[in-house]
Amino acid sequence: MSTTKYLVVYDPTQEAQPALTRMIKLAESTKAELSVFCCIYEDLPRKDTRAAEIKKRITAQQEVLNSAVASLRDKGVTVAIEVEWDSDWYQAVVRAALRHQVGAVVKASRTYSNARRRLKRTSDWTLIRECTCPVLLVKGEGNNNADTILAALDPRSDEDAYRALNEKILAISRELFEQGEANVHYVSAYQKLANRPDRGSLVRACGVPSDQIHIVMDEADTAITKTAKDVGAGLVIMGSSSRSGLSAMINNNAAEKVLDQLECDLLVLP
């Protein structure tokens, strides 16, 4: 990705930190800057010592973060840390991304059932819906090799918003390909023959051989997850549309649908 500054979400409830592991590899080989963000909270008694107790816990967590990034700093990597006290850490991450003006948010992602995602607000969905920058959701232990990338293009290119999003996805894909970091495939889904994307146009737009263009007649989420598995993708790049309230609960978009079906990392562009 062209961005050089990332907000890495640190989970204080877990020993393993896949998001940080993923970004350590990147930071060691590029000039990427990391802002490691952690939000903590406890329901402390409201008494005179409460403020002191909060400060004590924040300081302790800062020490944990400093220890986690010490080796990176020794190698000359620019790393900042921040610990915030807030009961709603989902929104705290969204605010931190804006405050630090990062190019992307990086967070570990666990697999949940679709019912759990729908009935209970999750951090992944909150970030996908509300972050104004790209969100990289890291699966597994953070050791995925993105030797093969699958980028999903929306065929509704006659609409300005979708056309602009396709251009963003193409730009990131081209950059990774030109750097020699990955083999890039593209997938485009359609449900009606009248809307079938033109293969020749996609080949010209994407700049890859025809066999790396996958045109699938199916729902977008099904087409993406199946193609990702078929090509052995280590990273999927796709777009997302912002939603809130009842619309978000009923009409979750393709990025949200594929999240728990993919075994690889997912980069979502707003």
C-alpha positions as protocol buffer text, in pm:
chain_id: "A"
residue {
  index: 1
  type: MET
  ca { x: 0 y: 0 z: 0 }
}
residue {
  index: 2
  type: SER
  ca { x: 121 y: 350 z: -74 }
}
residue {
  index: 3
  type: THR
  ca { x: 50 y: 471 z: 277 }
}
residue {
  index: 4
  type: THR
  ca { x: 349 y: 499 z: 509 }
}
residue {
  index: 5
  type: LYS
  ca { x: 164 y: 543 z: 839 }
}
residue {
  index: 6
  type: TYR
  ca { x: -52 y: 277 z: 999 }
}
residue {
  index: 7
  type: LEU
  ca { x: -262 y: 260 z: 1314 }
}
residue {
  index: 8
  type: VAL
  ca { x: -208 y: -87 z: 1462 }
}
residue {
  index: 9
  type: VAL
  ca { x: -475 y: -197 z: 1710 }
}
residue {
  index: 10
  type: TYR
  ca { x: -325 y: -375 z: 2013 }
}
residue {
  index: 11
  type: ASP
  ca { x: -559 y: -613 z: 2199 }
}
residue {
  index: 12
  type: PRO
  ca { x: -477 y: -604 z: 2573 }
}
residue {
  index: 13
  type: THR
  ca { x: -685 y: -917 z: 2636 }
}
residue {
  index: 14
  type: GLN
  ca { x: -471 y: -1141 z: 2414 }
}
residue {
  index: 15
  type: GLU
  ca { x: -112 y: -1260 z: 2436 }
}
residue {
  index: 16
  type: ALA
  ca { x: -68 y: -1300 z: 2059 }
}
residue {
  index: 17
  type: GLN
  ca { x: -87 y: -980 z: 1853 }
}
residue {
  index: 18
  type: PRO
  ca { x: -139 y: -1081 z: 1486 }
}
residue {
  index: 19
  type: ALA
  ca { x: -188 y: -723 z: 1365 }
}
residue {
  index: 20
  type: LEU
  ca { x: 141 y: -610 z: 1516 }
}
residue {
  index: 21
  type: THR
  ca { x: 319 y: -922 z: 1389 }
}
residue {
  index: 22
  type: ARG
  ca { x: 191 y: -848 z: 1037 }
}
residue {
  index: 23
  type: MET
  ca { x: 307 y: -487 z: 1046 }
}
residue {
  index: 24
  type: ILE
  ca { x: 645 y: -559 z: 1204 }
}
residue {
  index: 25
  type: LYS
  ca { x: 734 y: -751 z: 887 }
}
residue {
  index: 26
  type: LEU
  ca { x: 629 y: -458 z: 671 }
}
residue {
  index: 27
  type: ALA
  ca { x: 800 y: -195 z: 885 }
}
residue {
  index: 28
  type: GLU
  ca { x: 1129 y: -384 z: 883 }
}
residue {
  index: 29
  type: SER
  ca { x: 1143 y: -384 z: 503 }
}
residue {
  index: 30
  type: THR
  ca { x: 992 y: -41 z: 424 }
}
residue {
  index: 31
  type: LYS
  ca { x: 981 y: 311 z: 567 }
}
residue {
  index: 32
  type: ALA
  ca { x: 641 y: 254 z: 722 }
}
residue {
  index: 33
  type: GLU
  ca { x: 559 y: 439 z: 1044 }
}
residue {
  index: 34
  type: LEU
  ca { x: 348 y: 264 z: 1307 }
}
residue {
  index: 35
  type: SER
  ca { x: 115 y: 409 z: 1568 }
}
residue {
  index: 36
  type: VAL
  ca { x: 32 y: 126 z: 1809 }
}
residue {
  index: 37
  type: PHE
  ca { x: -301 y: 204 z: 1975 }
}
residue {
  index: 38
  type: CYS
  ca { x: -453 y: 31 z: 2276 }
}
residue {
  index: 39
  type: CYS
  ca { x: -778 y: 112 z: 2453 }
}
residue {
  index: 40
  type: ILE
  ca { x: -839 y: -15 z: 2808 }
}
residue {
  index: 41
  type: TYR
  ca { x: -1122 y: 20 z: 3058 }
}
residue {
  index: 42
  type: GLU
  ca { x: -1238 y: -115 z: 3392 }
}
residue {
  index: 43
  type: ASP
  ca { x: -1550 y: -36 z: 3588 }
}
residue {
  index: 44
  type: LEU
  ca { x: -1369 y: 123 z: 3883 }
}
residue {
  index: 45
  type: PRO
  ca { x: -1546 y: 252 z: 4194 }
}
residue {
  index: 46
  type: ARG
  ca { x: -1613 y: 624 z: 4182 }
}
residue {
  index: 47
  type: LYS
  ca { x: -1400 y: 750 z: 4467 }
}
residue {
  index: 48
  type: ASP
  ca { x: -1120 y: 999 z: 4523 }
}
residue {
  index: 49
  type: THR
  ca { x: -851 y: 756 z: 4412 }
}
residue {
  index: 50
  type: ARG
  ca { x: -1021 y: 670 z: 4080 }
}
residue {
  index: 51
  type: ALA
  ca { x: -819 y: 914 z: 3869 }
}
residue {
  index: 52
  type: ALA
  ca { x: -495 y: 785 z: 4018 }
}
residue {
  index: 53
  type: GLU
  ca { x: -599 y: 425 z: 3952 }
}
residue {
  index: 54
  type: ILE
  ca { x: -678 y: 505 z: 3588 }
}
residue {
  index: 55
  type: LYS
  ca { x: -340 y: 674 z: 3544 }
}
residue {
  index: 56
  type: LYS
  ca { x: -168 y: 373 z: 3703 }
}
residue {
  index: 57
  type: ARG
  ca { x: -335 y: 131 z: 3462 }
}
residue {
  index: 58
  type: ILE
  ca { x: -259 y: 346 z: 3159 }
}
residue {
  index: 59
  type: THR
  ca { x: 107 y: 369 z: 3261 }
}
residue {
  index: 60
  type: ALA
  ca { x: 127 y: -9 z: 3306 }
}
residue {
  index: 61
  type: GLN
  ca { x: -22 y: -68 z: 2960 }
}
residue {
  index: 62
  type: GLN
  ca { x: 217 y: 185 z: 2808 }
}
residue {
  index: 63
  type: GLU
  ca { x: 506 y: -19 z: 2948 }
}
residue {
  index: 64
  type: VAL
  ca { x: 364 y: -332 z: 2782 }
}
residue {
  index: 65
  type: LEU
  ca { x: 343 y: -154 z: 2447 }
}
residue {
  index: 66
  type: ASN
  ca { x: 691 y: -6 z: 2478 }
}
residue {
  index: 67
  type: SER
  ca { x: 827 y: -353 z: 2543 }
}
residue {
  index: 68
  type: ALA
  ca { x: 639 y: -494 z: 2241 }
}
residue {
  index: 69
  type: VAL
  ca { x: 789 y: -239 z: 2000 }
}
residue {
  index: 70
  type: ALA
  ca { x: 1138 y: -208 z: 2153 }
}
residue {
  index: 71
  type: SER
  ca { x: 1303 y: -429 z: 1889 }
}
residue {
  index: 72
  type: LEU
  ca { x: 1152 y: -219 z: 1609 }
}
residue {
  index: 73
  type: ARG
  ca { x: 1280 y: 104 z: 1759 }
}
residue {
  index: 74
  type: ASP
  ca { x: 1625 y: -52 z: 1791 }
}
residue {
  index: 75
  type: LYS
  ca { x: 1616 y: -105 z: 1413 }
}
residue {
  index: 76
  type: GLY
  ca { x: 1531 y: 260 z: 1350 }
}
residue {
  index: 77
  type: VAL
  ca { x: 1161 y: 211 z: 1275 }
}
residue {
  index: 78
  type: THR
  ca { x: 941 y: 505 z: 1376 }
}
residue {
  index: 79
  type: VAL
  ca { x: 689 y: 373 z: 1627 }
}
residue {
  index: 80
  type: ALA
  ca { x: 452 y: 573 z: 1847 }
}
residue {
  index: 81
  type: ILE
  ca { x: 230 y: 427 z: 2117 }
}
residue {
  index: 82
  type: GLU
  ca { x: -94 y: 550 z: 2265 }
}
residue {
  index: 83
  type: VAL
  ca { x: -313 y: 411 z: 2542 }
}
residue {
  index: 84
  type: GLU
  ca { x: -664 y: 548 z: 2585 }
}
residue {
  index: 85
  type: TRP
  ca { x: -918 y: 489 z: 2863 }
}
residue {
  index: 86
  type: ASP
  ca { x: -1264 y: 438 z: 2714 }
}
residue {
  index: 87
  type: SER
  ca { x: -1544 y: 185 z: 2754 }
}
residue {
  index: 88
  type: ASP
  ca { x: -1622 y: 197 z: 2379 }
}
residue {
  index: 89
  type: TRP
  ca { x: -1291 y: 94 z: 2224 }
}
residue {
  index: 90
  type: TYR
  ca { x: -1448 y: 46 z: 1881 }
}
residue {
  index: 91
  type: GLN
  ca { x: -1519 y: 417 z: 1850 }
}
residue {
  index: 92
  type: ALA
  ca { x: -1189 y: 499 z: 2018 }
}
residue {
  index: 93
  type: VAL
  ca { x: -1009 y: 331 z: 1727 }
}
residue {
  index: 94
  type: VAL
  ca { x: -1214 y: 527 z: 1472 }
}
residue {
  index: 95
  type: ARG
  ca { x: -1127 y: 853 z: 1648 }
}
residue {
  index: 96
  type: ALA
  ca { x: -760 y: 760 z: 1678 }
}
residue {
  index: 97
  type: ALA
  ca { x: -738 y: 692 z: 1303 }
}
residue {
  index: 98
  type: LEU
  ca { x: -865 y: 1042 z: 1235 }
}
residue {
  index: 99
  type: ARG
  ca { x: -649 y: 1199 z: 1504 }
}
residue {
  index: 100
  type: HIS
  ca { x: -327 y: 1043 z: 1378 }
}
residue {
  index: 101
  type: GLN
  ca { x: -424 y: 1091 z: 1011 }
}
residue {
  index: 102
  type: VAL
  ca { x: -312 y: 739 z: 923 }
}
residue {
  index: 103
  type: GLY
  ca { x: -337 y: 582 z: 581 }
}
residue {
  index: 104
  type: ALA
  ca { x: -484 y: 257 z: 716 }
}
residue {
  index: 105
  type: VAL
  ca { x: -600 y: 82 z: 1032 }
}
residue {
  index: 106
  type: VAL
  ca { x: -464 y: -268 z: 1098 }
}
residue {
  index: 107
  type: LYS
  ca { x: -649 y: -503 z: 1332 }
}
residue {
  index: 108
  type: ALA
  ca { x: -661 y: -875 z: 1408 }
}
residue {
  index: 109
  type: SER
  ca { x: -988 y: -1042 z: 1310 }
}
residue {
  index: 110
  type: ARG
  ca { x: -1155 y: -1343 z: 1466 }
}
residue {
  index: 111
  type: THR
  ca { x: -1420 y: -1559 z: 1301 }
}
residue {
  index: 112
  type: TYR
  ca { x: -1778 y: -1523 z: 1422 }
}
residue {
  index: 113
  type: SER
  ca { x: -2106 y: -1674 z: 1309 }
}
residue {
  index: 114
  type: ASN
  ca { x: -2327 y: -1460 z: 1087 }
}
residue {
  index: 115
  type: ALA
  ca { x: -2590 y: -1452 z: 1363 }
}
residue {
  index: 116
  type: ARG
  ca { x: -2334 y: -1319 z: 1612 }
}
residue {
  index: 117
  type: ARG
  ca { x: -2229 y: -1048 z: 1369 }
}
residue {
  index: 118
  type: ARG
  ca { x: -2589 y: -943 z: 1310 }
}
residue {
  index: 119
  type: LEU
  ca { x: -2710 y: -953 z: 1669 }
}
residue {
  index: 120
  type: LYS
  ca { x: -2409 y: -800 z: 1838 }
}
residue {
  index: 121
  type: ARG
  ca { x: -2204 y: -506 z: 1718 }
}
residue {
  index: 122
  type: THR
  ca { x: -1847 y: -619 z: 1646 }
}
residue {
  index: 123
  type: SER
  ca { x: -1530 y: -415 z: 1616 }
}
residue {
  index: 124
  type: ASP
  ca { x: -1462 y: -539 z: 1261 }
}
residue {
  index: 125
  type: TRP
  ca { x: -1796 y: -422 z: 1129 }
}
residue {
  index: 126
  type: THR
  ca { x: -1767 y: -91 z: 1316 }
}
residue {
  index: 127
  type: LEU
  ca { x: -1430 y: -18 z: 1156 }
}
residue {
  index: 128
  type: ILE
  ca { x: -1545 y: -126 z: 808 }
}
residue {
  index: 129
  type: ARG
  ca { x: -1851 y: 98 z: 831 }
}
residue {
  index: 130
  type: GLU
  ca { x: -1708 y: 402 z: 1003 }
}
residue {
  index: 131
  type: CYS
  ca { x: -1337 y: 438 z: 926 }
}
residue {
  index: 132
  type: THR
  ca { x: -1263 y: 691 z: 654 }
}
residue {
  index: 133
  type: CYS
  ca { x: -936 y: 515 z: 567 }
}
residue {
  index: 134
  type: PRO
  ca { x: -864 y: 157 z: 450 }
}
residue {
  index: 135
  type: VAL
  ca { x: -891 y: -120 z: 711 }
}
residue {
  index: 136
  type: LEU
  ca { x: -665 y: -427 z: 703 }
}
residue {
  index: 137
  type: LEU
  ca { x: -815 y: -717 z: 897 }
}
residue {
  index: 138
  type: VAL
  ca { x: -551 y: -976 z: 978 }
}
residue {
  index: 139
  type: LYS
  ca { x: -642 y: -1344 z: 1006 }
}
residue {
  index: 140
  type: GLY
  ca { x: -456 y: -1619 z: 1191 }
}
residue {
  index: 141
  type: GLU
  ca { x: -124 y: -1540 z: 1358 }
}
residue {
  index: 142
  type: GLY
  ca { x: -34 y: -1255 z: 1125 }
}
residue {
  index: 143
  type: ASN
  ca { x: 205 y: -1467 z: 920 }
}
residue {
  index: 144
  type: ASN
  ca { x: 0 y: -1484 z: 599 }
}
residue {
  index: 145
  type: ASN
  ca { x: 214 y: -1452 z: 288 }
}
residue {
  index: 146
  type: ALA
  ca { x: 41 y: -1225 z: 39 }
}
residue {
  index: 147
  type: ASP
  ca { x: 220 y: -1378 z: -260 }
}
residue {
  index: 148
  type: THR
  ca { x: -115 y: -1392 z: -437 }
}
residue {
  index: 149
  type: ILE
  ca { x: -363 y: -1107 z: -409 }
}
residue {
  index: 150
  type: LEU
  ca { x: -725 y: -1109 z: -521 }
}
residue {
  index: 151
  type: ALA
  ca { x: -881 y: -769 z: -592 }
}
residue {
  index: 152
  type: ALA
  ca { x: -1259 y: -746 z: -627 }
}
residue {
  index: 153
  type: LEU
  ca { x: -1396 y: -493 z: -877 }
}
residue {
  index: 154
  type: ASP
  ca { x: -1757 y: -377 z: -878 }
}
residue {
  index: 155
  type: PRO
  ca { x: -1906 y: -392 z: -1232 }
}
residue {
  index: 156
  type: ARG
  ca { x: -2138 y: -97 z: -1163 }
}
residue {
  index: 157
  type: SER
  ca { x: -1872 y: 133 z: -1305 }
}
residue {
  index: 158
  type: ASP
  ca { x: -2132 y: 365 z: -1459 }
}
residue {
  index: 159
  type: GLU
  ca { x: -2188 y: 511 z: -1112 }
}
residue {
  index: 160
  type: ASP
  ca { x: -1930 y: 768 z: -1002 }
}
residue {
  index: 161
  type: ALA
  ca { x: -1884 y: 626 z: -651 }
}
residue {
  index: 162
  type: TYR
  ca { x: -1819 y: 273 z: -776 }
}
residue {
  index: 163
  type: ARG
  ca { x: -1594 y: 397 z: -1055 }
}
residue {
  index: 164
  type: ALA
  ca { x: -1380 y: 589 z: -805 }
}
residue {
  index: 165
  type: LEU
  ca { x: -1363 y: 288 z: -574 }
}
residue {
  index: 166
  type: ASN
  ca { x: -1255 y: 61 z: -861 }
}
residue {
  index: 167
  type: GLU
  ca { x: -978 y: 307 z: -944 }
}
residue {
  index: 168
  type: LYS
  ca { x: -854 y: 298 z: -581 }
}
residue {
  index: 169
  type: ILE
  ca { x: -849 y: -82 z: -585 }
}
residue {
  index: 170
  type: LEU
  ca { x: -670 y: -89 z: -920 }
}
residue {
  index: 171
  type: ALA
  ca { x: -412 y: 165 z: -799 }
}
residue {
  index: 172
  type: ILE
  ca { x: -322 y: -38 z: -489 }
}
residue {
  index: 173
  type: SER
  ca { x: -315 y: -364 z: -687 }
}
residue {
  index: 174
  type: ARG
  ca { x: -90 y: -217 z: -955 }
}
residue {
  index: 175
  type: GLU
  ca { x: 149 y: -80 z: -693 }
}
residue {
  index: 176
  type: LEU
  ca { x: 187 y: -417 z: -525 }
}
residue {
  index: 177
  type: PHE
  ca { x: 231 y: -589 z: -861 }
}
residue {
  index: 178
  type: GLU
  ca { x: 491 y: -339 z: -985 }
}
residue {
  index: 179
  type: GLN
  ca { x: 688 y: -376 z: -663 }
}
residue {
  index: 180
  type: GLY
  ca { x: 710 y: -747 z: -742 }
}
residue {
  index: 181
  type: GLU
  ca { x: 552 y: -835 z: -411 }
}
residue {
  index: 182
  type: ALA
  ca { x: 260 y: -1036 z: -541 }
}
residue {
  index: 183
  type: ASN
  ca { x: 77 y: -1206 z: -824 }
}
residue {
  index: 184
  type: VAL
  ca { x: -250 y: -1015 z: -864 }
}
residue {
  index: 185
  type: HIS
  ca { x: -582 y: -1164 z: -975 }
}
residue {
  index: 186
  type: TYR
  ca { x: -909 y: -977 z: -1024 }
}
residue {
  index: 187
  type: VAL
  ca { x: -1266 y: -1094 z: -970 }
}
residue {
  index: 188
  type: SER
  ca { x: -1588 y: -932 z: -1084 }
}
residue {
  index: 189
  type: ALA
  ca { x: -1930 y: -1078 z: -1002 }
}
residue {
  index: 190
  type: TYR
  ca { x: -2259 y: -1033 z: -1181 }
}
residue {
  index: 191
  type: GLN
  ca { x: -2608 y: -1184 z: -1152 }
}
residue {
  index: 192
  type: LYS
  ca { x: -2772 y: -1094 z: -1483 }
}
residue {
  index: 193
  type: LEU
  ca { x: -2631 y: -1167 z: -1828 }
}
residue {
  index: 194
  type: ALA
  ca { x: -2705 y: -809 z: -1929 }
}
residue {
  index: 195
  type: ASN
  ca { x: -2464 y: -693 z: -1659 }
}
residue {
  index: 196
  type: ARG
  ca { x: -2181 y: -932 z: -1743 }
}
residue {
  index: 197
  type: PRO
  ca { x: -1850 y: -738 z: -1741 }
}
residue {
  index: 198
  type: ASP
  ca { x: -1651 y: -732 z: -2063 }
}
residue {
  index: 199
  type: ARG
  ca { x: -1335 y: -943 z: -2024 }
}
residue {
  index: 200
  type: GLY
  ca { x: -1138 y: -741 z: -2277 }
}
residue {
  index: 201
  type: SER
  ca { x: -1211 y: -416 z: -2095 }
}
residue {
  index: 202
  type: LEU
  ca { x: -1105 y: -568 z: -1763 }
}
residue {
  index: 203
  type: VAL
  ca { x: -782 y: -707 z: -1911 }
}
residue {
  index: 204
  type: ARG
  ca { x: -694 y: -362 z: -2044 }
}
residue {
  index: 205
  type: ALA
  ca { x: -789 y: -186 z: -1719 }
}
residue {
  index: 206
  type: CYS
  ca { x: -609 y: -430 z: -1490 }
}
residue {
  index: 207
  type: GLY
  ca { x: -304 y: -493 z: -1705 }
}
residue {
  index: 208
  type: VAL
  ca { x: -284 y: -865 z: -1634 }
}
residue {
  index: 209
  type: PRO
  ca { x: -325 y: -1178 z: -1853 }
}
residue {
  index: 210
  type: SER
  ca { x: -680 y: -1294 z: -1922 }
}
residue {
  index: 211
  type: ASP
  ca { x: -643 y: -1602 z: -1700 }
}
residue {
  index: 212
  type: GLN
  ca { x: -596 y: -1370 z: -1402 }
}
residue {
  index: 213
  type: ILE
  ca { x: -937 y: -1212 z: -1463 }
}
residue {
  index: 214
  type: HIS
  ca { x: -1224 y: -1404 z: -1300 }
}
residue {
  index: 215
  type: ILE
  ca { x: -1577 y: -1316 z: -1410 }
}
residue {
  index: 216
  type: VAL
  ca { x: -1826 y: -1505 z: -1195 }
}
residue {
  index: 217
  type: MET
  ca { x: -2204 y: -1523 z: -1219 }
}
residue {
  index: 218
  type: ASP
  ca { x: -2301 y: -1523 z: -852 }
}
residue {
  index: 219
  type: GLU
  ca { x: -2350 y: -1305 z: -546 }
}
residue {
  index: 220
  type: ALA
  ca { x: -2042 y: -1090 z: -488 }
}
residue {
  index: 221
  type: ASP
  ca { x: -1949 y: -1244 z: -152 }
}
residue {
  index: 222
  type: THR
  ca { x: -1976 y: -1601 z: -286 }
}
residue {
  index: 223
  type: ALA
  ca { x: -1774 y: -1517 z: -596 }
}
residue {
  index: 224
  type: ILE
  ca { x: -1500 y: -1351 z: -391 }
}
residue {
  index: 225
  type: THR
  ca { x: -1461 y: -1626 z: -132 }
}
residue {
  index: 226
  type: LYS
  ca { x: -1466 y: -1905 z: -391 }
}
residue {
  index: 227
  type: THR
  ca { x: -1214 y: -1731 z: -619 }
}
residue {
  index: 228
  type: ALA
  ca { x: -988 y: -1647 z: -323 }
}
residue {
  index: 229
  type: LYS
  ca { x: -973 y: -2015 z: -235 }
}
residue {
  index: 230
  type: ASP
  ca { x: -922 y: -2122 z: -597 }
}
residue {
  index: 231
  type: VAL
  ca { x: -622 y: -1892 z: -653 }
}
residue {
  index: 232
  type: GLY
  ca { x: -478 y: -1938 z: -302 }
}
residue {
  index: 233
  type: ALA
  ca { x: -502 y: -1569 z: -212 }
}
residue {
  index: 234
  type: GLY
  ca { x: -316 y: -1446 z: 95 }
}
residue {
  index: 235
  type: LEU
  ca { x: -490 y: -1108 z: 74 }
}
residue {
  index: 236
  type: VAL
  ca { x: -823 y: -992 z: -65 }
}
residue {
  index: 237
  type: ILE
  ca { x: -875 y: -626 z: -155 }
}
residue {
  index: 238
  type: MET
  ca { x: -1227 y: -493 z: -191 }
}
residue {
  index: 239
  type: GLY
  ca { x: -1445 y: -191 z: -132 }
}
residue {
  index: 240
  type: SER
  ca { x: -1717 y: -120 z: 120 }
}
residue {
  index: 241
  type: SER
  ca { x: -2005 y: 122 z: 158 }
}
residue {
  index: 242
  type: SER
  ca { x: -2082 y: 300 z: 484 }
}
residue {
  index: 243
  type: ARG
  ca { x: -2406 y: 210 z: 658 }
}
residue {
  index: 244
  type: SER
  ca { x: -2559 y: 274 z: 997 }
}
residue {
  index: 245
  type: GLY
  ca { x: -2873 y: 198 z: 1193 }
}
residue {
  index: 246
  type: LEU
  ca { x: -3136 y: -41 z: 1055 }
}
residue {
  index: 247
  type: SER
  ca { x: -2984 y: -36 z: 706 }
}
residue {
  index: 248
  type: ALA
  ca { x: -2655 y: -166 z: 844 }
}
residue {
  index: 249
  type: MET
  ca { x: -2829 y: -445 z: 1034 }
}
residue {
  index: 250
  type: ILE
  ca { x: -3035 y: -569 z: 739 }
}
residue {
  index: 251
  type: ASN
  ca { x: -2818 y: -492 z: 438 }
}
residue {
  index: 252
  type: ASN
  ca { x: -2466 y: -580 z: 542 }
}
residue {
  index: 253
  type: ASN
  ca { x: -2237 y: -535 z: 242 }
}
residue {
  index: 254
  type: ALA
  ca { x: -2013 y: -784 z: 67 }
}
residue {
  index: 255
  type: ALA
  ca { x: -1705 y: -696 z: 274 }
}
residue {
  index: 256
  type: GLU
  ca { x: -1891 y: -786 z: 590 }
}
residue {
  index: 257
  type: LYS
  ca { x: -2027 y: -1105 z: 438 }
}
residue {
  index: 258
  type: VAL
  ca { x: -1689 y: -1239 z: 326 }
}
residue {
  index: 259
  type: LEU
  ca { x: -1506 y: -1152 z: 648 }
}
residue {
  index: 260
  type: ASP
  ca { x: -1586 y: -1477 z: 828 }
}
residue {
  index: 261
  type: GLN
  ca { x: -1563 y: -1691 z: 514 }
}
residue {
  index: 262
  type: LEU
  ca { x: -1209 y: -1591 z: 417 }
}
residue {
  index: 263
  type: GLU
  ca { x: -904 y: -1761 z: 564 }
}
residue {
  index: 264
  type: CYS
  ca { x: -673 y: -1484 z: 441 }
}
residue {
  index: 265
  type: ASP
  ca { x: -628 y: -1117 z: 528 }
}
residue {
  index: 266
  type: LEU
  ca { x: -884 y: -866 z: 405 }
}
residue {
  index: 267
  type: LEU
  ca { x: -812 y: -507 z: 302 }
}
residue {
  index: 268
  type: VAL
  ca { x: -1130 y: -298 z: 285 }
}
residue {
  index: 269
  type: LEU
  ca { x: -1137 y: 41 z: 112 }
}
residue {
  index: 270
  type: PRO
  ca { x: -1414 y: 286 z: 202 }
}
